């Protein structure tokens, strides 16, 4: 029942009560006193029936409301981690009750999503940490089983340190994603020079590329400096991940090009490489956690399998988009589009 219907029922009850009182008073005083006793009792009976029907309607609504809350109580009593996907269905037509049910179901949905994130975090962590732990255990057992020279021990310890570093990166990346999805990783929005940020990353990437004999270039297709509102640390992480990936999968003699273009109130940053490329069947999944197009290659290159998932989160947190084009053997192009004004232009959170 809507609020207007509830008010109408209350008004009806009040009028019925008032009519019954007035009828009773009029029957025994004034002109109505001249009526015959049977007529007076008939009027009184009609007034009583009117009052009774109003009381019955009120009682019916109260019973329906109590039954609704009993249904809510039973649903709460059956809740557990396995039943968080079950939603409360109420038959009561009152808008207030329906609003309560909607808010209750929304709370269940948030709780269900939080539990899913926790389960995914636990599953991801246990799955991805199992491999480096197995390597650590195997190499340690081998080192302890036979006599080793100091150089061999040093090599074993160096390999163990690499696996420990990799586990640390996996844990840090998992925590970043878990906190971002739960809203605990706010963005520190401020005005910054995107041109300067990309120039710094270009110089940093060029040093790495020199060792691999890869050429890196940066092209600004707009004459003026581009300033945007964004989280500088997160943008640095975003483009560093993309440039690092491009360098990782581009062979010696290849190229990595960074191009910046402004379109009205948006800026497009394209990172193109001449690397190994990505097959078409893998493209829809490359932003998923731990998705690897080549398991052995990714592990040997030291990747955690979380870099592109973090890239996607940072882009979407800034209300931007990311696209990828790739051909096996010809390279890949990652195209990031960001709003100049920043996420909602409020400097708040992701």
Buried (B, 14 or more C-beta within 10 A) or exposed (E): BEEEEBEEBEEBBEEBBEBBEEBBEBBEEEEBEEBEEEEBEEBBEEBBEBBEEBEEBBEEBEEBBEEBEEBBEEBEEEEEEEEBEEBBEBEBEBBEBBEBBEEBBEEBEEEBEEEEBEEBBEEBBEEBBEBBBEBBEEBBEEBEEEEBEEEEEEBBEEBBEBBEEBBEBBBEBBBBBBBBBEEEBBBEBEEBBBBEBBBBBBEBBBEBBEEBEBBBEBEBEEEEEBBBBBBBEBBBBBBBBBBBBBBBBBEEEBBBBBBBBBEEEBBBBBBBBBBBBBEEEBBEEBBEBBBBBBEEEBBEEEBBBBBBBBBBBBBBBBBBBBEBBBEEEEBBBBBBBBBBBBBEEEBEBB
